[in-house]
């Protein structure tokens, strides 16, 4: 479901578009037909059915795009415009591997999340009414949730319980933006059986549960933004960005000390768990750092001495990080 205002509409009113499917099966995946129902949002905030558009598959993601509607139908991207009796298909792009589960847009850039083949960056060339994929991921992730952090960076989670942050290299981003016609991207030679350019892996962290949603949010008014995530078993967690390199180094050293001082009850190595599918990178386990406050006094003093701090200073660092974003 999405809200969309069509540029070709004379009234420029807001429409509510609802996607669905009939007789859908997950395994083996099948769908009798899909549909897009377009509703007019009246001034009294009531919905009035305008028309229904039949599709050959169920739409799993959609969003407004340049005054039109961008829809993911199976493994294809389509752009629709408003019509009198149904939505009018203006463009279809089919260069995606399996099944599109999420789409994000910013300017002419489109980020597509595939159910099995991670992320794909594409660009829309308005002069030729064409969508071209120019970058993808080298890791085959089963993406379940994703969120754009900025123009080049995206965070996401997969069904195996991993959180990740991927980024398009800056030189590639500038090169694509400087080519409005998209000819260089169109004829660039592919690499590793995929797009010409590859994403960089900025951060990796294994949470152990299937990630169901990822979003940017500020937990308190005026507070710093964090990356919130939820999981299939009901966990709500947050990834908090460090304000300085000093804080990042301190918590990384504290985490290393606690891996030895407070091992998991089940006996599994902490580093091996957080690196279950891919090595943990650029992320500190806050849950483990919080366990410092529950350790016996002699262990806390020993860890604080190794860090050249007092126990009170270490405890204050942990509390300040928490209070900065949540309380």
N, C-alpha and C positions, 0 to 999 in steps of 0.2 A: 504494500500500500504506500502511496506517496501523494504529495500535493504538487501540482504542476500548473503553471500559468503559461499558456501557449501564445507565442508572439503573433501568430497569424489570426488569432481570435480578435474580432472587432471590439469586443467588450473588455478584453484583457482580464477577465475574471479568473478566479482560482477554481481549479477542478480537482476532484479527488479520484485517483485511478487505483482500482483494486484488481490485482491479478489472482488467478486461481486455476485449478485444473480439475478434471473429472476422471474418476476411476484410475487414480494414480497408484502405482505399486513401486516399492523401493527396491525389491530384489526378486526377480530381475526388474530393472527400472523400466516402467512403461507408463504411458498416459494417453487416454483416449483422445482428449483435446484440451487445450487451454483457452483462456479468455482474459480479456481486459475490459472491465466494466468502468465506464466513465460517468462520474456523478458531478452535477453542478452544485456548488456550495452556495446556498441562498443567503441573503442578508440576515435572516433569522437563524442561521447556522443549522439549517436542515439540508438533507441530501436529496437531490432530485436526479433520478437516473436519466442520463442523456442517451447513451447507446452502449452496446456491447460488441467487442471485436473478437472474433474467433481466431485462435492460433493453433499451430500444429503441435505445440508442446506447452507445458506449464511455465510461466515466467517466474524465475526464482529471485530476480533482483531488478530494480528499476529506480531511476532518479531523473529529475529535470535536467535538461542539458541544452543550453543556447536557445531557450524559448520553445523547445520541443521535448519529447520524452525518450529517454534512453532505456531500452529494455533488454534484459538477458533472457533469451529463449533457448533452452538447451545449451548447445555449444556455440551459439551465434549471438552477436550483438546487433540490435536493430534500433533505428531511430524512427519514431512515429510523430505525426503531426495531427492536429485536430481536424475532423471532418464532420459533415452534417449527419451521416448515418453510421459512421464508424471511424476509428483511427486510421490514418493513411500512412503506410510504410514508405519511408523516404530513402532508407539505406539499410543494407545488411552486410555484416562482416563475419566471415566464417573461419578465421585463422586461429581458433582456440582448441585445445586438445580434447577435453572431455565434457565438462559441465560447469558453467559459470554460476557461482554461488553468491558473489558480491561484486559490486562496482562502485568506484569512487571517481569523481571528476573535479578538476580544477583548471579553469581556462580551457584550452584545447586538449589537455592531457586527460587520459582515461586510464585508471588502474583497475585491472580485472583480476579477481581471485578465482582460481579454478579449483574444483573439488579434489583434484589429485596432483596437479602440476603447478602448485604454488601461484606466484604472482606474474602478471604480464603488464608491461607499460605500453600504451598505445597513444597515438596522436591522431586527432581529427583534422583533416585538411578540408576546410570549407570550400575552397575554390574548385576542388574536384569531387567534393562530397564523398570522401574516402576515409576509412579508418585503417591505420597501418600499425602493426606491432613492431616496436623497435628494441625492446629489452625484456628479459625474463630472468627467472631465478635458476641457479644451477642445482638447487636442492628440490627434490620432489616432495613438496609438503601437501598434506591433505587439509587444506585451509577450511576452518569453520567460522572464523571471525576475523575482521580486519578494520583498521582505522587509519586514515591519513593523518600524519603528524605535521607535515609541511609539504611544500610543492614536490620535493624529491624523496621524502621519507615516509614509510608506512610501517605500522606495527600490526601484528596479527597473532593468531593462535591456531593450532591444529588439533585434530581429533586424538592424537597420541599424548596430549598434555604438555606441549611445548609452546612457549611464548617467544617471539622473535621480533627484531626490528631490522628492516632492510632499507637500503638507500641507493638511489641512482647516482652514479658518480657525477660530480659537478661539471666536468668537462663535457660529458655526454649530454647532460641536460641543456647546457648552453648551446651545444652543437645542434641539437634538435630544434631548440627555440629559434635559432638563427636561420633555419631553413623552412620558411612558411609554406613553400610549395610541397615539401615532404619528399622531393625526388631522391635526395641522398639516402634517406631512411628506406625508401621503397626498394632501391637497387643495392643496398648494402648486403654483403655476403653473410649468410648465417654462420653461427659458431656453436659447436657442440650440439648439433641437431636441433637448434632453436634459433632465437633472435640473434641479431648481430652484436648486441651489447648485453652485459650481465649485471645483476644487482650485487651490491656489496652487503655482506652480513655485518651489521653494526652490533647487535646484541643477541644472545641466546640464553634461555633459562627454561628448565623443565619444572613444571608445577605438579605433575603427576595425575591430573584429571583433565578430561576433555574440555577445552575452552569454548564457551558458548557465546561470549560477547566481549568486545574490547572497545573502550571509549575514552576520550579525553574529558576530564572534568575537574573542577575545583570543589573540594569537599566543604570548604567554609567560604563565606563571602570575603573577597579580597585575598584569599589564599592562593598559593601557587597551584598550577595545574598538575595533575598526576594522570597516570594511565591506569584506569580502572579495568578490571576483568572479572568475569564470573565463570563458574565452571558447572559441569553437569551435575555434580553432587552437592551444589549449593554454596560453594565457597565464593566469597567476594574479596578480592585482593587488589592491591595497588602497587604499581611501579613508580617510585618517587625519584625524580632526577636530582642529582647532587648539585649543590650550589657552587662548589669549588673543588678543585683537584685535591686540596688538602683533606677535605671530608672523604672523598672517594678513597684516597690512599689509607686513611685511618680505618675506615670500616672494612676495607679489604684485608688489612693486617689483623683486625679484630676477628674477622671471619676465619682466617687461617688458624688463629690461636684456639678458637672455639671448636674447630673441627677435631682437634686433638683432645681438648679438655671436656667437651660435652658431646660424645659420639651418639648416634641414634640408638634407641632402645633395641631395635631389631638387629643391630650389628652391621647393617649395610654401610658402606663407605659413603659419606655425605657428598663428596665430589663426584663419585660415580653416579649417584642418584640424580643430582642436578644436571648431569651430562648424559642422561639416559640414551638420547638419540643423537645429539650433537654436543660437542664440548661447550660447557657454560662459558660465556664470554661477556665481558663488560657489564656484569650484573653481580650484585652482592645479595646474599640471602638474609633479608631482614629478620625473618623468623628465628634464624640461628643466632643473630646478633642480640635479639631480645632475651635469649636464654642466659645471657651474662648476668642479668639481674636476679636470676633464680639459683645461681651457683652458690656453694658454700663460701664463707668469707675468705678462707685461705686460698681457694682457687681464684677468686676475684682479685685478690692482692697479687698473686703470681702473674696473672694475665696483665694487669695494669702495670706492673713493674717491667714486663717485657715490652710494653708499649711506651715506656717512659712517661706514664701518666699516673695520677692517683685514681683510686676506685671512684671517688666522687666525680672526677672529670670525665671518666668513661661513661658513667651513668648519665651525667648531664648531656653528653653528646647524643646518646641514644634518645633521651627524652626530648631534646631540642628538635631532632629530626622528625619525631612523631608529632610534636606540637606545631611544627611549621606548616603542616599540611592537613591535619585531621582534627585537632582539638583546640 
